[in-house]
Amino acid sequence: MRCFSCGDEVTRVIDTRVSGEHEIRRRRECEECGFRFTTRERIELQMPKVIKRDLRREEFDRAKLLAGMTSACVKRPVSVDEIEDLVDRIERSLQESGEREVSSRQIGDRVMRALNRLDAVAAVRFASVYRRFENLIDFAAFIARLEATETEAGTSDEPALSRGPQEGPG
């Protein structure tokens, strides 16, 4: 591993830790200049292609999913670790599904269910972008479904969030 400070190619691993189910964190030190830095290694799993609304297909992008969920949780009592855990679980469920392709809508629905269990305000924020709410009626209808889901808690693990403003395939 090349040193980020001096560019020398001789570094040594000081510490190795498992960070999540598919990630290893390594603390390294350059033998030339003594600079210390951290690297993360992720196992590349076979992920399904994502079918977008306009029917384009693209590679699954963990960073994109993480960024969307993080922005929905800004100034909410949700830790980075909780968000990363949700992303890990969604990513794992997609990988384990064995599907070669999955619609962006399916991913969005999974994200909204996960966020709703974690923080309802974050779920509404995510939904406002994902569902492309155009007016207060769309917001009110979504919030009414969230409230109905909370009153039915225990009867179903899957909130009825997939109904509502439709945005077309994928």
C-alpha positions as CSV (number, residue, x, y, z in Angstrom):
1,M,0.0,0.0,0.0
2,R,1.4,3.3,-1.0
3,C,1.8,6.0,1.6
4,F,-0.5,9.0,1.2
5,S,2.0,11.4,2.6
6,C,5.4,10.6,0.9
7,G,4.4,8.1,-1.8
8,D,6.7,5.3,-0.5
9,E,5.5,1.8,-1.3
10,V,6.6,0.2,2.0
11,T,3.9,0.4,4.7
12,R,3.2,-2.0,7.5
13,V,-0.1,-3.0,9.1
14,I,-0.3,-2.0,12.7
15,D,-3.8,-3.1,13.5
16,T,-6.5,-5.1,11.8
17,R,-10.2,-5.1,12.8
18,V,-13.4,-6.6,11.3
19,S,-15.7,-3.6,10.7
20,G,-19.1,-5.0,9.8
21,E,-19.8,-8.3,8.1
22,H,-18.0,-7.6,4.9
23,E,-15.4,-5.0,5.8
24,I,-11.9,-5.1,7.3
25,R,-10.3,-1.9,8.7
26,R,-6.5,-1.8,8.7
27,R,-4.4,0.8,10.5
28,R,-1.1,1.3,8.6
29,E,2.2,3.1,9.1
30,C,4.7,4.2,6.4
31,E,8.1,2.8,7.2
32,E,9.8,5.8,5.4
33,C,8.1,8.8,7.0
34,G,6.1,7.3,9.9
35,F,2.7,8.6,8.6
36,R,-0.2,6.6,9.9
37,F,-3.5,6.1,8.0
38,T,-6.5,3.8,7.9
39,T,-7.7,1.7,4.9
40,R,-10.9,-0.3,4.6
41,E,-11.3,-3.4,2.5
42,R,-14.7,-4.5,1.4
43,I,-15.6,-7.9,0.0
44,E,-17.2,-7.3,-3.5
45,L,-20.4,-9.2,-3.6
46,Q,-22.4,-10.0,-6.8
47,M,-25.1,-7.3,-6.6
48,P,-28.1,-7.1,-8.9
49,K,-28.3,-4.3,-11.5
50,V,-30.6,-1.5,-10.6
51,I,-33.4,-0.6,-13.0
52,K,-34.1,3.1,-12.8
53,R,-37.4,4.9,-13.4
54,D,-36.5,5.6,-17.1
55,L,-35.6,1.9,-17.5
56,R,-31.8,2.5,-17.6
57,R,-29.8,-0.2,-15.8
58,E,-26.8,0.7,-13.7
59,E,-24.6,-0.9,-11.1
60,F,-25.8,-0.9,-7.5
61,D,-24.0,1.9,-5.7
62,R,-23.6,1.5,-2.0
63,A,-22.2,5.1,-1.6
64,K,-25.3,6.5,-3.3
65,L,-27.6,4.6,-1.0
66,L,-25.6,5.7,2.0
67,A,-25.6,9.3,0.9
68,G,-29.4,9.4,0.4
69,M,-30.1,7.8,3.8
70,T,-27.5,10.1,5.5
71,S,-29.1,13.2,4.0
72,A,-32.5,12.1,5.2
73,C,-31.1,11.7,8.8
74,V,-29.4,15.1,9.0
75,K,-30.1,16.7,12.4
76,R,-32.0,13.6,13.6
77,P,-31.0,11.4,16.5
78,V,-29.7,8.7,14.2
79,S,-26.0,7.7,14.4
80,V,-23.7,7.0,11.4
81,D,-23.4,3.5,12.7
82,E,-27.1,3.0,12.6
83,I,-27.3,4.3,9.0
84,E,-24.4,2.1,7.9
85,D,-26.0,-0.9,9.6
86,L,-29.3,-0.3,7.6
87,V,-27.3,0.0,4.4
88,D,-25.5,-3.2,5.2
89,R,-28.8,-5.0,5.8
90,I,-30.4,-3.7,2.6
91,E,-27.3,-4.5,0.6
92,R,-27.2,-8.1,2.1
93,S,-30.8,-8.7,1.4
94,L,-30.4,-7.6,-2.2
95,Q,-27.3,-9.9,-2.6
96,E,-29.1,-12.8,-0.9
97,S,-32.2,-12.4,-3.1
98,G,-30.3,-13.9,-6.0
99,E,-32.0,-11.5,-8.4
100,R,-30.0,-10.3,-11.3
101,E,-32.0,-7.1,-11.5
102,V,-34.0,-5.1,-9.0
103,S,-36.0,-1.9,-9.5
104,S,-35.0,1.3,-7.8
105,R,-38.6,1.4,-6.4
106,Q,-38.0,-1.9,-4.6
107,I,-34.8,-0.5,-3.1
108,G,-36.5,2.8,-2.1
109,D,-39.4,0.9,-0.5
110,R,-36.8,-1.1,1.6
111,V,-35.1,2.1,2.6
112,M,-38.4,3.7,3.7
113,R,-39.4,0.7,5.8
114,A,-36.0,0.6,7.4
115,L,-35.9,4.4,8.1
116,N,-39.5,4.3,9.3
117,R,-38.5,1.8,12.0
118,L,-35.5,4.0,12.9
119,D,-36.9,7.5,12.6
120,A,-40.3,8.5,11.1
121,V,-39.1,12.1,10.2
122,A,-36.1,10.7,8.3
123,A,-38.5,8.3,6.5
124,V,-40.7,11.3,5.4
125,R,-37.6,13.3,4.3
126,F,-36.4,10.3,2.2
127,A,-39.9,9.8,0.8
128,S,-40.3,13.4,-0.2
129,V,-37.4,13.0,-2.6
130,Y,-37.9,9.4,-3.5
131,R,-41.6,9.7,-4.2
132,R,-41.3,13.1,-5.7
133,F,-44.0,14.7,-3.6
134,E,-45.4,17.7,-5.5
135,N,-47.8,19.2,-2.9
136,L,-48.9,19.0,0.7
137,I,-51.6,16.5,-0.2
138,D,-48.9,14.0,-1.2
139,F,-47.1,14.7,2.1
140,A,-50.3,14.4,4.2
141,A,-51.3,11.1,2.5
142,F,-47.9,9.6,3.2
143,I,-47.9,10.8,6.8
144,A,-51.4,9.3,7.3
145,R,-50.1,6.0,6.1
146,L,-47.2,6.2,8.5
147,E,-49.6,6.9,11.4
148,A,-51.9,4.1,10.4
149,T,-48.8,1.8,10.3
150,E,-47.8,2.8,13.8
151,T,-51.3,2.1,15.1
152,E,-51.2,-1.3,13.5
153,A,-47.8,-2.0,15.0
154,G,-47.4,-5.7,15.8
155,T,-49.9,-6.8,13.1
156,S,-47.3,-6.5,10.3
157,D,-43.6,-6.0,10.0
158,E,-44.0,-4.4,6.6
159,P,-45.5,-0.9,6.7
160,A,-47.9,-0.2,3.8
161,L,-45.6,2.4,2.3
162,S,-45.5,1.1,-1.2
163,R,-48.9,2.6,-2.0
164,G,-49.3,6.3,-2.7
165,P,-48.0,8.6,-5.4
166,Q,-46.8,6.5,-8.2
167,E,-43.7,7.4,-10.2
168,G,-43.7,4.8,-12.9
169,P,-41.6,1.6,-13.3
170,G,-38.3,1.2,-11.5
